[in-house]
Amino acid sequence: MKKFWKNANFALKTGIIITAIFLIIGFVVYYIPHDDPFIFNTYKPKLAASMEHPLGTTSMGQDVKWLLIEAIHNSLLIGLIVATIGTVVGVFIGLLSGFAGGTLDRVLMVVTDTFVVIPSLPILILMTSLMKGKSTVILIALVLAMFAWAWPSRQIRSMALTLKERDFIQTAKFSGESTVQIVVTEILPFALTWSLSNFMNATLNAIASESSLAVLGLSPANLISLGNMIQWARDRNAIFNRQWLWIGSPIVATIVLFIGLFLLITGYNDYLTMKRGR
């Protein structure tokens, strides 16, 4: 770990620090006992920043601080679930398709290409409309994950096509290993580095997609997320009421989170490039 931190570039270190702070807020501070921030009139409305309410309260009497913490938790949870499903499914299908070849490869690539070319936004709008404003973090994540696996699958397939011709793969075939065994034990280790980079990128894209839907008013109304916080503040005229902390805190948090994830991705890729160059 010390060697890794010493060799890590500035972007990677900064990205790790920012992302770690958000993870601590979303998955450690979140579990400190507190009142449900979604309930209206828990506190006096439109309170300014104070020791009790560092970010003030909303016009509905909600504590902005805990509203923001829960929003960070849910947005990160959505991003991590989508990234996990998209990466695992995409990598497995891509490796299996590239290694197996033949009819299985053609069938899997037709399905994959279909999901690649289908415009995701209209489908996401339709799915969220069918939910009628009521959903859970898990369900929203599953809807977003429908489109998160296809492009990684396409990319990882090209890696499998090159690896399948290596001598150690032919040795594994002659030793009697099945296709799935070879994919998991022989090829997958080569794809882990790429998979980690894709995982981080997929997390960023998932959070951005949910936030975009929320700002458009299409995210479930019962879901506290960064995008929904911005949308609720807009609906309640937070700008005209000069409640800058209410609308500003989720905007700043979203921007900083995106910068942190972007630096983490680019810094990690630069670190891998430097490491390979040695």
C-alpha positions as CSV (number, residue, x, y, z in Angstrom):
1,M,0.0,0.0,0.0
2,K,2.9,2.4,0.8
3,K,4.5,1.6,-2.5
4,F,1.3,2.2,-4.3
5,W,0.7,5.5,-2.7
6,K,4.2,6.6,-3.3
7,N,4.0,5.8,-7.1
8,A,0.4,7.1,-7.5
9,N,0.1,10.4,-9.4
10,F,-1.6,13.5,-8.1
11,A,-4.9,12.9,-9.9
12,L,-5.2,9.4,-8.5
13,K,-4.4,10.5,-4.9
14,T,-6.9,13.4,-5.1
15,G,-9.5,11.1,-6.6
16,I,-9.0,8.5,-3.9
17,I,-9.3,11.1,-1.1
18,I,-12.4,12.8,-2.5
19,T,-14.1,9.4,-3.2
20,A,-13.2,8.1,0.3
21,I,-14.7,11.2,1.9
22,F,-18.0,10.6,0.0
23,L,-18.0,6.9,0.9
24,I,-17.5,7.8,4.6
25,I,-20.3,10.3,4.4
26,G,-22.6,7.9,2.5
27,F,-21.9,4.7,4.4
28,V,-20.6,5.7,7.8
29,V,-22.0,9.0,8.8
30,Y,-25.3,7.9,7.2
31,Y,-25.8,5.3,9.9
32,I,-25.5,7.7,12.8
33,P,-29.0,7.8,14.4
34,H,-31.1,10.8,13.2
35,D,-34.6,11.8,12.3
36,D,-36.0,10.8,8.9
37,P,-35.1,13.7,6.6
38,F,-37.9,12.9,4.3
39,I,-40.6,13.7,6.8
40,F,-42.0,17.3,6.5
41,N,-42.1,19.8,9.4
42,T,-39.7,17.9,11.6
43,Y,-38.1,21.3,12.3
44,K,-39.0,24.9,11.7
45,P,-39.0,25.8,8.0
46,K,-36.4,28.1,6.3
47,L,-34.0,28.2,9.2
48,A,-30.6,29.6,8.5
49,A,-27.3,27.8,9.1
50,S,-26.6,27.1,12.7
51,M,-24.8,24.7,15.0
52,E,-27.9,22.4,15.1
53,H,-28.5,22.7,11.4
54,P,-25.2,23.5,9.6
55,L,-27.0,23.7,6.2
56,G,-30.3,25.1,7.5
57,T,-33.7,23.7,6.8
58,T,-35.9,23.5,3.8
59,S,-39.3,25.3,3.3
60,M,-40.9,22.0,4.4
61,G,-39.0,21.8,7.7
62,Q,-36.4,19.2,6.7
63,D,-32.8,19.3,7.8
64,V,-30.7,19.9,4.7
65,K,-27.6,18.3,6.2
66,W,-29.3,14.9,6.7
67,L,-31.2,15.3,3.5
68,L,-27.8,15.7,1.7
69,I,-26.2,12.8,3.6
70,E,-29.1,10.4,2.6
71,A,-29.0,11.7,-1.0
72,I,-25.2,10.9,-1.2
73,H,-25.9,7.5,0.3
74,N,-28.6,6.6,-2.2
75,S,-26.8,8.1,-5.2
76,L,-23.6,6.2,-4.4
77,L,-25.6,3.0,-3.7
78,I,-27.3,3.3,-7.1
79,G,-24.0,3.9,-8.8
80,L,-22.3,1.0,-7.1
81,I,-25.1,-1.5,-7.8
82,V,-25.3,-0.5,-11.5
83,A,-21.5,-0.6,-11.9
84,T,-21.4,-4.0,-10.2
85,I,-24.1,-5.6,-12.4
86,G,-23.0,-3.9,-15.6
87,T,-19.3,-4.8,-15.1
88,V,-19.9,-8.4,-14.0
89,V,-22.5,-9.2,-16.6
90,G,-20.7,-7.3,-19.4
91,V,-17.3,-8.9,-18.7
92,F,-18.7,-12.4,-18.4
93,I,-20.8,-12.1,-21.6
94,G,-17.9,-10.4,-23.5
95,L,-15.4,-13.0,-22.5
96,L,-17.7,-15.9,-23.1
97,S,-18.7,-14.6,-26.5
98,G,-15.2,-13.9,-27.7
99,F,-13.8,-17.2,-26.5
100,A,-16.6,-19.5,-27.6
101,G,-17.1,-18.0,-31.0
102,G,-19.4,-19.5,-33.6
103,T,-23.2,-19.4,-33.1
104,L,-23.0,-18.4,-29.4
105,D,-20.8,-15.5,-30.3
106,R,-23.2,-14.3,-33.0
107,V,-26.2,-14.6,-30.8
108,L,-24.7,-12.8,-27.8
109,M,-23.3,-10.0,-30.0
110,V,-26.7,-9.5,-31.7
111,V,-28.3,-9.0,-28.2
112,T,-25.4,-6.9,-27.1
113,D,-25.5,-4.6,-30.2
114,T,-29.2,-4.2,-29.7
115,F,-28.7,-2.8,-26.3
116,V,-25.8,-0.6,-27.5
117,V,-27.9,1.1,-30.2
118,I,-31.2,1.4,-28.4
119,P,-31.5,5.0,-27.0
120,S,-31.6,4.5,-23.3
121,L,-33.2,7.8,-22.3
122,P,-36.7,7.1,-23.8
123,I,-36.7,3.6,-22.2
124,L,-35.6,5.0,-18.8
125,I,-38.4,7.7,-19.1
126,L,-40.9,5.0,-19.9
127,M,-39.8,2.7,-17.0
128,T,-39.8,5.5,-14.5
129,S,-43.3,6.6,-15.7
130,L,-44.6,3.0,-15.2
131,M,-43.3,3.2,-11.6
132,K,-45.7,6.1,-11.0
133,G,-43.3,8.0,-8.9
134,K,-42.8,5.2,-6.4
135,S,-39.8,2.9,-6.4
136,T,-36.8,1.8,-4.4
137,V,-33.0,2.3,-4.8
138,I,-32.7,-1.3,-5.9
139,L,-35.4,-1.1,-8.6
140,I,-34.0,2.2,-10.0
141,A,-30.5,0.6,-10.1
142,L,-31.8,-2.5,-11.9
143,V,-33.5,-0.3,-14.5
144,L,-30.2,1.7,-15.1
145,A,-28.2,-1.6,-15.2
146,M,-30.2,-2.8,-18.2
147,F,-28.0,-0.5,-20.3
148,A,-24.8,-0.6,-18.3
149,W,-23.5,-4.0,-19.5
150,A,-23.7,-3.9,-23.3
151,W,-20.8,-1.5,-24.1
152,P,-18.3,-3.2,-21.6
153,S,-19.3,-6.5,-23.2
154,R,-18.4,-5.3,-26.6
155,Q,-15.0,-4.0,-25.4
156,I,-14.0,-7.0,-23.4
157,R,-14.9,-9.3,-26.3
158,S,-12.0,-7.9,-28.4
159,M,-9.7,-8.7,-25.5
160,A,-10.9,-12.3,-25.4
161,L,-10.4,-12.7,-29.2
162,T,-6.7,-11.9,-28.7
163,L,-6.2,-14.0,-25.6
164,K,-7.9,-17.1,-27.0
165,E,-5.0,-17.7,-29.4
166,R,-2.4,-17.8,-26.6
167,D,-0.5,-21.0,-25.9
168,F,-1.8,-21.3,-22.3
169,I,-5.4,-21.3,-23.6
170,Q,-4.7,-24.2,-26.0
171,T,-3.1,-26.0,-23.1
172,A,-6.1,-25.5,-20.9
173,K,-8.3,-26.8,-23.8
174,F,-6.3,-30.0,-24.2
175,S,-6.3,-30.6,-20.4
176,G,-10.1,-30.9,-20.6
177,E,-11.3,-27.6,-19.0
178,S,-14.7,-26.4,-20.0
179,T,-15.3,-23.1,-21.7
180,V,-16.7,-21.4,-18.6
181,Q,-13.7,-22.8,-16.6
182,I,-11.2,-21.3,-19.1
183,V,-13.0,-18.0,-19.1
184,V,-13.1,-17.7,-15.3
185,T,-9.7,-19.1,-14.4
186,E,-7.5,-18.3,-17.4
187,I,-8.9,-15.2,-19.2
188,L,-10.7,-13.3,-16.4
189,P,-7.5,-12.4,-14.5
190,F,-6.2,-10.5,-17.6
191,A,-9.5,-8.5,-17.6
192,L,-9.6,-7.5,-13.9
193,T,-7.5,-4.3,-14.4
194,W,-9.7,-3.2,-17.2
195,S,-12.8,-4.2,-15.2
196,L,-11.9,-2.0,-12.3
197,S,-11.5,1.0,-14.6
198,N,-14.8,0.2,-16.2
199,F,-16.4,-0.2,-12.7
200,M,-15.4,3.3,-11.7
201,N,-16.6,4.8,-15.0
202,A,-19.9,2.9,-14.8
203,T,-20.5,4.3,-11.2
204,L,-20.0,7.8,-12.5
205,N,-22.4,7.3,-15.5
206,A,-25.1,5.7,-13.3
207,I,-25.1,8.6,-10.8
208,A,-25.2,11.0,-13.8
209,S,-28.1,9.2,-15.4
210,E,-30.2,9.1,-12.2
211,S,-29.4,12.8,-11.5
212,S,-30.4,13.7,-15.1
213,L,-33.7,11.9,-14.7
214,A,-34.3,13.5,-11.3
215,V,-33.7,17.1,-12.6
216,L,-36.1,16.3,-15.4
217,G,-38.7,15.4,-12.8
218,L,-38.7,11.7,-13.8
219,S,-37.0,10.1,-10.8
220,P,-39.3,8.5,-8.2
221,A,-40.7,11.2,-5.9
222,N,-40.0,9.1,-2.8
223,L,-36.3,8.6,-3.5
224,I,-33.8,11.0,-1.8
225,S,-31.0,11.5,-4.3
226,L,-28.7,14.3,-5.3
227,G,-30.8,14.9,-8.4
228,N,-34.1,14.9,-6.6
229,M,-32.7,17.3,-3.9
230,I,-32.0,19.8,-6.7
231,Q,-35.4,19.2,-8.3
232,W,-37.2,19.7,-5.0
233,A,-35.4,22.9,-4.3
234,R,-36.3,24.2,-7.8
235,D,-40.0,23.2,-7.3
236,R,-40.1,25.0,-4.0
237,N,-38.4,28.2,-5.4
238,A,-35.3,27.9,-3.2
239,I,-33.5,30.4,-5.4
240,F,-36.2,33.1,-5.2
241,N,-36.4,32.5,-1.4
242,R,-32.6,32.8,-1.2
243,Q,-32.2,29.4,0.3
244,W,-28.8,29.0,-1.2
245,L,-27.6,26.2,1.1
246,W,-30.7,24.0,0.1
247,I,-30.1,24.1,-3.6
248,G,-26.4,24.8,-3.5
249,S,-25.3,21.9,-1.3
250,P,-26.5,19.1,-3.7
251,I,-25.1,20.9,-6.7
252,V,-21.7,21.4,-5.1
253,A,-21.7,17.8,-3.8
254,T,-22.6,16.4,-7.2
255,I,-19.9,18.5,-8.9
256,V,-17.2,17.5,-6.4
257,L,-18.3,13.8,-6.5
258,F,-18.0,13.8,-10.3
259,I,-14.6,15.5,-10.2
260,G,-13.4,12.9,-7.6
261,L,-14.6,10.0,-9.7
262,F,-13.2,11.5,-12.9
263,L,-9.8,12.0,-11.2
264,L,-9.9,8.5,-9.8
265,I,-10.5,7.0,-13.3
266,T,-8.0,9.1,-15.2
267,G,-5.4,8.9,-12.5
268,Y,-5.8,5.1,-12.3
269,N,-5.4,4.7,-16.1
270,D,-2.3,7.0,-16.0
271,Y,-0.9,4.9,-13.2
272,L,-1.5,1.7,-15.1
273,T,0.2,3.2,-18.2
274,M,3.2,4.2,-16.1
275,K,3.4,0.8,-14.5
276,R,3.3,-1.0,-17.9
277,G,6.0,1.3,-19.2
278,R,8.5,0.1,-16.6
